[in-house]
Amino acid sequence: MKRVISPQSSPRSPTRNTPSMAGRDAGRRRPSSFPCLAAVLVLISLLLLFSAFRSSLAPQNRTAVLLLPPGSSCNYSDGSWIRHPDLATPRYDHTCKEIFKGWNCIANRKSNALDILRWRWQPSHCNLPRFDPLQFLRLYRNKNIGFVGDSLNRNMFVSLVCMLRRVSGDVKKWRPAGADRGFTFLSYNLTVAYHRTNLLVRYGRWSADANGGVLESLGYKQGYRVDVDVPEPTWAEAPMFHDILIFNTGHWWGAPAKFDPTQSPMLFFYEGIPVSPPILPEEGLDLALKHMNRCYMWIKHQETMP
């Protein structure tokens, strides 16, 4: 049976067959690396965003010396977490109202909450200067920045907003372009917003059709339909509004509590047709990322059309 995928995509292994509904065994699936992928995606995105800020600092304000030759760039994702013996003054504290109560470690008296603040990310071949919220506001004046993803990106969004609010209190709270929440720092006309999406792509419950079909013939009775080529509505308008978008996904693609491989599997669709033979979540993630990149580029291209 022919696998329905995009022309640029190809199966991971031509010799591997996807088991039928009755033969699937979740215990045999290899360990998922999706949470790591999510963390890396967000970390790289944020460091790329802030690296632009770093390069704009005046020489007298720079707190780091690059260890690379002139003209070279730093790979900020190559590094490690370093624990500093001294607790640096935090840019904001647990009183910031945007912090979700369940994730407020200090307010909830988490035993190692203060110790967490001692850890800093140290790139292997250069230094990362301490974030300056006031300089950031000046640099990104008249810009719109959107965080698109799950709770990991929400925390990144909250952290940035809390730092900026400590130096600029003239703020308007609203929901631009379908965002879950957002703020405009009026003195700088800078908007920062968060668009909630677990998979980036559209998904919803699926049940077998009494008239039968491709998935029904394979024994599927229910699950989640995941359209790898359709963005979730929560961020579909974001590219037309934001100047900078920071994406993350990964955790939910390997969450058996939500997408149980036997009781409620992820069933992938492309151009409205089931991908057949069915593919594993990690292959679905690959397709989703490829198509969401094309979708984003297409939307941005439409903005330049007369």
C-alpha positions in Angstrom: 0.0 0.0 0.0 1.4 3.4 -0.9 2.3 5.8 1.9 0.7 9.2 1.5 3.3 11.8 2.3 4.7 15.0 0.8 6.9 14.6 -2.3 10.0 15.9 -0.3 9.5 13.4 2.5 10.6 9.8 2.5 10.1 6.8 4.8 12.7 6.4 7.5 13.3 2.7 6.7 11.9 0.9 3.6 12.1 -2.4 5.5 10.1 -1.5 8.6 6.4 -2.2 8.6 4.0 -0.5 10.9 2.1 -3.1 13.0 -1.6 -3.5 12.8 -4.0 -2.3 15.5 -4.2 -5.7 17.1 -0.4 -6.2 17.1 0.8 -2.9 18.5 2.8 -3.1 21.7 3.6 0.2 23.4 6.2 -1.4 25.5 8.4 -2.1 22.5 8.6 1.4 21.3 12.0 2.9 21.6 12.5 5.6 24.3 11.4 9.0 23.2 13.7 12.0 23.0 10.9 14.5 22.3 11.2 16.4 25.6 14.9 17.0 24.9 14.0 18.2 21.4 11.5 20.7 22.8 14.0 22.1 25.2 16.7 22.4 22.5 14.3 24.1 20.1 13.3 26.7 22.6 16.8 27.3 23.9 18.2 27.7 20.5 15.4 30.1 19.5 15.8 32.3 22.5 19.5 32.4 22.3 19.3 33.4 18.6 16.8 36.1 19.6 18.9 37.4 22.4 22.2 37.1 20.4 20.9 40.0 18.2 20.4 42.0 21.3 23.9 41.1 22.5 25.6 42.2 19.3 23.9 45.6 19.5 25.4 46.5 22.9 27.8 49.5 23.0 31.4 48.4 23.7 31.4 49.9 27.2 28.3 47.9 28.2 29.5 44.5 27.1 30.1 42.1 29.9 31.5 39.2 27.8 34.5 38.8 25.6 34.0 36.5 22.5 36.5 33.7 22.3 36.0 33.2 18.6 38.0 34.8 15.8 36.5 38.0 14.3 33.7 37.3 11.9 32.8 34.0 13.6 29.5 33.3 15.2 28.9 31.4 18.5 26.9 28.2 18.7 24.9 29.0 21.8 23.3 25.5 21.9 26.8 24.0 22.5 27.4 24.4 26.2 26.5 23.3 29.7 24.8 24.4 32.8 27.3 25.8 35.4 26.4 26.3 39.1 27.6 29.6 40.5 28.4 29.7 44.2 27.0 33.2 44.6 23.3 33.9 44.1 22.9 36.7 41.5 20.2 39.3 42.0 17.2 38.0 40.0 15.7 40.1 37.3 12.3 39.4 38.8 10.8 37.4 41.7 7.9 35.2 42.7 5.5 38.2 43.0 5.3 38.6 39.2 1.6 38.0 38.5 2.1 36.3 35.2 3.8 33.3 36.8 1.3 30.3 36.8 0.6 29.5 40.4 1.3 25.8 40.0 4.8 26.6 38.6 5.8 29.3 41.1 8.6 27.3 42.8 9.5 30.0 45.4 5.9 30.9 46.3 5.1 27.2 46.7 8.2 26.8 48.9 9.9 24.2 46.7 13.0 23.1 48.7 15.6 23.8 46.0 13.9 26.8 44.4 16.6 29.4 45.3 19.3 27.0 44.4 17.9 26.8 40.9 18.7 30.5 40.4 22.4 29.7 40.8 22.6 27.9 37.5 23.7 29.6 34.4 24.0 28.4 30.8 27.6 28.7 29.6 28.3 28.3 25.8 31.5 26.3 25.2 33.3 28.8 22.9 32.0 32.2 24.0 30.3 34.0 26.9 26.7 34.9 27.2 26.2 38.4 28.8 23.6 39.0 31.4 20.3 40.0 30.0 19.5 43.7 30.2 15.7 44.3 30.0 16.0 48.0 29.4 18.4 47.6 26.5 16.1 44.9 25.1 13.1 47.2 25.1 15.1 49.8 23.3 16.4 47.4 20.7 13.0 45.9 19.9 11.1 49.1 19.9 8.1 48.9 17.4 8.4 45.1 17.1 6.0 42.2 17.8 7.4 39.0 19.3 5.4 35.8 19.5 6.0 32.6 21.5 4.2 29.6 19.9 4.1 26.3 21.7 3.3 24.4 24.9 3.9 25.2 28.5 7.7 25.3 28.0 7.3 28.3 25.7 4.7 29.8 28.0 7.3 29.8 30.8 9.8 31.5 28.4 7.2 34.1 27.6 6.4 34.7 31.3 10.1 35.0 32.1 10.6 37.6 29.5 7.5 39.6 30.4 8.3 39.6 34.1 11.8 40.9 33.4 10.5 43.7 31.1 7.8 44.7 33.5 10.3 45.4 36.2 11.7 48.3 34.1 8.6 49.4 32.2 5.2 49.5 33.9 3.3 51.2 31.2 1.7 48.0 29.8 -1.5 47.1 27.9 -2.7 43.5 28.3 -4.5 42.0 25.3 -4.6 39.0 22.9 -3.3 39.9 19.5 -3.7 37.6 16.5 -5.5 34.8 18.4 -2.9 34.7 21.3 -3.6 33.1 24.6 -2.2 36.2 26.3 -0.1 39.2 25.4 1.4 42.5 26.5 2.3 45.7 24.7 4.9 47.9 26.4 3.4 51.2 25.4 6.5 53.4 25.9 8.3 51.2 23.3 5.4 49.9 21.2 6.8 46.4 21.8 4.3 43.6 21.9 5.1 40.2 23.4 2.5 37.4 23.1 2.0 33.7 23.7 0.1 31.4 21.4 -0.8 28.1 23.0 -0.4 24.9 20.9 0.7 21.4 21.8 1.5 20.0 18.4 1.7 23.2 16.2 -0.6 21.4 13.8 -4.4 20.9 14.0 -5.7 17.8 15.8 -8.9 16.5 17.3 -10.8 13.3 18.3 -11.3 10.8 15.5 -13.8 7.9 15.4 -14.3 5.1 12.9 -16.8 5.7 10.1 -19.6 3.1 9.9 -19.0 3.1 6.1 -15.4 2.1 6.6 -12.2 3.6 5.2 -8.4 3.2 5.2 -7.9 3.4 8.9 -11.0 1.3 9.6 -9.7 -1.5 7.4 -6.6 -1.6 9.6 -8.7 -2.1 12.8 -8.7 1.5 14.1 -11.8 2.5 16.0 -10.8 5.7 17.7 -7.9 8.1 18.2 -6.7 11.6 17.4 -6.6 12.9 13.9 -3.5 15.0 13.3 -3.3 17.1 10.1 0.4 17.5 9.5 -0.1 20.2 6.9 -2.6 22.4 8.8 -1.5 24.9 11.5 -3.5 25.0 14.7 -5.9 28.0 14.6 -4.3 29.5 17.8 -1.3 30.6 15.9 -2.4 30.6 12.2 -2.6 34.4 12.1 0.6 34.9 14.2 3.0 35.1 11.2 1.1 38.1 9.8 1.3 40.0 13.0 4.7 39.2 14.6 8.1 40.2 13.4 9.7 37.4 15.4 8.3 34.0 16.2 9.8 31.5 18.7 8.4 27.9 18.3 8.6 24.9 20.4 7.0 21.4 20.3 8.0 17.9 21.3 6.7 17.0 24.7 3.2 16.2 23.7 4.3 14.0 20.8 5.4 11.4 23.3 2.8 11.8 26.0 1.0 8.4 26.4 -1.4 9.9 29.0 -2.9 12.0 26.1 -2.1 10.0 23.0 -2.2 6.4 24.2 -0.7 4.2 21.4 -3.5 1.6 21.8 -6.5 3.4 23.1 -6.1 6.8 21.5 -3.3 6.7 19.0 -2.2 9.7 16.8 -3.5 9.1 13.3 -1.8 11.3 10.7 -3.5 13.0 7.8 -2.0 14.9 4.8 -4.2 16.9 2.5 -7.2 15.5 4.3 -6.3 11.8 3.5 -4.9 9.3 6.1 -1.2 8.7 5.9 -1.0 5.0 4.9 0.6 2.8 6.1 0.2 4.6 9.5 3.4 6.1 10.9 4.9 6.5 14.3 4.6 9.9 16.2 8.3 10.7 15.6 7.7 10.4 11.9 4.6 12.5 12.2 6.6 15.2 14.0 9.1 15.3 11.2 6.3 15.8 8.6 4.6 18.4 10.8 7.8 20.5 11.2 8.5 20.4 7.5 5.0 21.5 6.6 4.7 24.2 9.3 8.0 25.6 8.0 6.5 25.8 4.5 3.3 27.2 5.8 5.1 30.0 7.6 7.2 30.8 4.6 4.1 30.9 2.4 2.3 33.3 4.7 5.3 35.6 4.9 5.6 35.5 1.1 2.0 36.6 0.8 2.8 39.7 2.8 5.2 40.8 0.2 2.8 40.3 -2.7 1.3 43.5 -4.2 
